[in-house]
Amino acid sequence: MTKEQKQQMLAAIEACESKKAENIVILQMDKDSGAFTDFFLICSGANPRQIQTIADEVELQVKRQTGGYAHQVEGYREAEWVLIDYVDFIVHVFSEERRSFYSLERLWKSAHVVPLADFRALKPGKALALAGEAAPARRTAAKAAKGAKRPAKALSSKATSKASSKRAVKKKKTPR
């Protein structure tokens, strides 16, 4: 886990805690399970408004503290299960009813539950070793490319062409 990944996860955890999310759990996915990410951050909210508030705060704090953007957000409007995908980790904000119904902790029983204190103590660059296993392998090149920061917004081609055409018109109007 890189320093940036840890900072993003910590920002997401702090955001959940600041909005009074309940039952926060971190699952480190087993590399042999076929999981599409490294970690799940799972928490619950008491009502749809709180679930949306937690999701909003996670996105805001990760963006403010690390400059990272979610690659996809699903379920926000219904606010029963909001999924925020950061590629290296996924934040799941559930209603109590949906959390007990889907029971991700049971579904991904091969995943290792990481106590919050252990996660906070993890040094950047180090991987959490699962009980009885070696440390997980590094990310694949494709996953690293997906996790790259978004490029800064550039001027659109329309804006660029408008600006250059305005300059051309000004040049033509000036006397020779």
Secondary structure per residue as TSV (DSSP state, phi and psi in degrees):
chain	resnum	aa	ss	phi	psi
A	1	M	-	360.0	127.4
A	2	T	-	-80.3	167.9
A	3	K	H	-61.2	-42.2
A	4	E	H	-63.0	-42.7
A	5	Q	H	-61.9	-44.2
A	6	K	H	-64.4	-41.9
A	7	Q	H	-61.6	-41.3
A	8	Q	H	-63.4	-44.9
A	9	M	H	-63.1	-43.4
A	10	L	H	-64.0	-38.6
A	11	A	H	-63.0	-40.6
A	12	A	H	-66.9	-41.0
A	13	I	H	-63.5	-46.8
A	14	E	H	-61.2	-38.6
A	15	A	H	-63.8	-43.6
A	16	C	H	-62.2	-45.0
A	17	E	H	-65.0	-38.0
A	18	S	H	-67.5	-25.3
A	19	K	T	-103.4	20.8
A	20	K	T	62.2	37.1
A	21	A	-	-64.7	146.6
A	22	E	E	-105.5	151.6
A	23	N	E	52.0	58.6
A	24	I	E	-77.6	127.5
A	25	V	E	-133.6	139.4
A	26	I	E	-112.2	126.6
A	27	L	E	-111.0	125.7
A	28	Q	E	-93.9	118.4
A	29	M	-	-73.4	141.1
A	30	D	-	-72.8	130.6
A	31	K	G	-64.2	-23.4
A	32	D	G	-88.2	-2.1
A	33	S	G	-83.3	-9.3
A	34	G	T	81.0	16.8
A	35	A	-	-67.0	150.7
A	36	F	S	-97.0	8.1
A	37	T	S	-151.5	173.5
A	38	D	S	-92.6	-36.7
A	39	F	E	-137.7	150.0
A	40	F	E	-113.8	133.7
A	41	L	E	-110.9	113.2
A	42	I	E	-115.7	133.8
A	43	C	E	-150.1	172.4
A	44	S	E	-128.4	151.7
A	45	G	E	-121.4	157.8
A	46	A	S	-80.0	-29.1
A	47	N	S	-152.0	167.9
A	48	P	H	-56.9	-39.0
A	49	R	H	-63.5	-42.6
A	50	Q	H	-67.0	-38.3
A	51	I	H	-61.4	-45.0
A	52	Q	H	-65.7	-38.4
A	53	T	H	-64.1	-41.9
A	54	I	H	-62.6	-46.5
A	55	A	H	-61.5	-43.7
A	56	D	H	-60.3	-44.1
A	57	E	H	-66.7	-38.3
A	58	V	H	-60.2	-50.3
A	59	E	H	-60.7	-43.4
A	60	L	H	-64.0	-47.8
A	61	Q	H	-69.9	-38.4
A	62	V	H	-64.3	-41.0
A	63	K	H	-65.8	-46.7
A	64	R	H	-65.4	-45.9
A	65	Q	H	-81.0	-29.7
A	66	T	H	-127.8	-11.6
A	67	G	-	78.5	7.2
A	68	G	-	-84.7	145.2
A	69	Y	-	-115.0	148.0
A	70	A	-	-71.0	138.4
A	71	H	S	-80.4	-25.6
A	72	Q	E	-162.1	143.5
A	73	V	E	-128.0	130.4
A	74	E	E	-130.9	148.4
A	75	G	S	81.8	9.4
A	76	Y	T	-63.8	-44.4
A	77	R	T	-63.7	-43.3
A	78	E	T	-75.4	-32.1
A	79	A	-	57.4	37.0
A	80	E	S	-101.5	-36.6
A	81	W	E	-151.2	105.7
A	82	V	E	-100.4	127.8
A	83	L	E	-114.0	124.6
A	84	I	E	-119.0	113.8
A	85	D	E	-98.7	117.6
A	86	Y	-	-110.5	19.8
A	87	V	S	67.8	-61.4
A	88	D	S	-73.8	-25.3
A	89	F	E	-148.8	156.9
A	90	I	E	-126.6	132.2
A	91	V	E	-97.9	127.2
A	92	H	E	-114.5	119.1
A	93	V	E	-113.0	112.9
A	94	F	E	-109.1	156.7
A	95	S	E	-79.9	157.9
A	96	E	H	-59.0	-40.6
A	97	E	H	-63.0	-47.6
A	98	R	H	-68.3	-36.6
A	99	R	H	-63.9	-42.7
A	100	S	H	-70.4	-32.8
A	101	F	H	-68.3	-49.4
A	102	Y	H	-82.7	-29.1
A	103	S	-	41.1	65.8
A	104	L	H	-59.8	-32.5
A	105	E	H	-61.4	-36.9
A	106	R	H	-77.4	-42.0
A	107	L	H	-61.2	-42.0
A	108	W	T	-103.1	55.2
A	109	K	T	-66.7	-16.2
A	110	S	T	-78.2	-10.3
A	111	A	S	-75.6	151.2
A	112	H	E	-96.5	126.1
A	113	V	E	-77.6	123.4
A	114	V	E	-104.1	117.9
A	115	P	-	-61.9	144.4
A	116	L	H	-55.9	-40.2
A	117	A	H	-63.0	-41.3
A	118	D	H	-65.0	-39.3
A	119	F	H	-66.2	-42.9
A	120	R	H	-63.9	-32.5
A	121	A	H	-79.8	-14.0
A	122	L	-	-62.2	128.1
A	123	K	-	-81.7	140.8
A	124	P	T	-56.5	142.0
A	125	G	T	91.8	-15.5
A	126	K	-	-98.6	146.5
A	127	A	-	-104.0	149.0
A	128	L	-	-76.8	127.4
A	129	A	-	-89.6	132.7
A	130	L	-	-74.7	155.3
A	131	A	T	-56.2	123.3
A	132	G	T	76.8	11.4
A	133	E	S	-127.9	163.7
A	134	A	-	-76.9	167.4
A	135	A	-	-62.5	146.1
A	136	P	-	-60.7	150.9
A	137	A	-	-69.5	161.0
A	138	R	-	-66.6	164.3
A	139	R	-	-65.6	153.7
A	140	T	-	-75.9	162.9
A	141	A	H	-62.4	-38.2
A	142	A	H	-64.5	-40.8
A	143	K	H	-68.2	-37.3
A	144	A	H	-65.2	-38.1
A	145	A	H	-66.5	-37.9
A	146	K	H	-65.1	-35.4
A	147	G	T	-82.1	-0.8
A	148	A	S	-63.9	149.6
A	149	K	-	-63.5	150.2
A	150	R	-	-70.9	142.5
A	151	P	-	-70.3	154.7
A	152	A	-	-64.5	149.3
A	153	K	-	-66.0	130.8
A	154	A	-	-102.0	161.9
A	155	L	-	-64.6	140.4
A	156	S	-	-69.1	162.1
A	157	S	H	-65.0	-31.5
A	158	K	H	-63.4	-47.3
A	159	A	H	-62.8	-40.8
A	160	T	H	-65.2	-44.2
A	161	S	H	-68.9	-34.9
A	162	K	H	-63.5	-45.0
A	163	A	H	-62.9	-43.6
A	164	S	H	-69.3	-34.6
A	165	S	H	-70.4	-33.8
A	166	K	H	-64.5	-41.3
A	167	R	H	-63.7	-39.8
A	168	A	H	-64.6	-40.5
A	169	V	H	-64.5	-42.1
A	170	K	H	-61.9	-41.6
A	171	K	H	-63.6	-39.6
A	172	K	H	-66.5	-35.4
A	173	K	H	-75.9	-23.0
A	174	T	S	-71.5	135.3
A	175	P	-	-68.7	150.5
A	176	R	-	-102.5	360.0
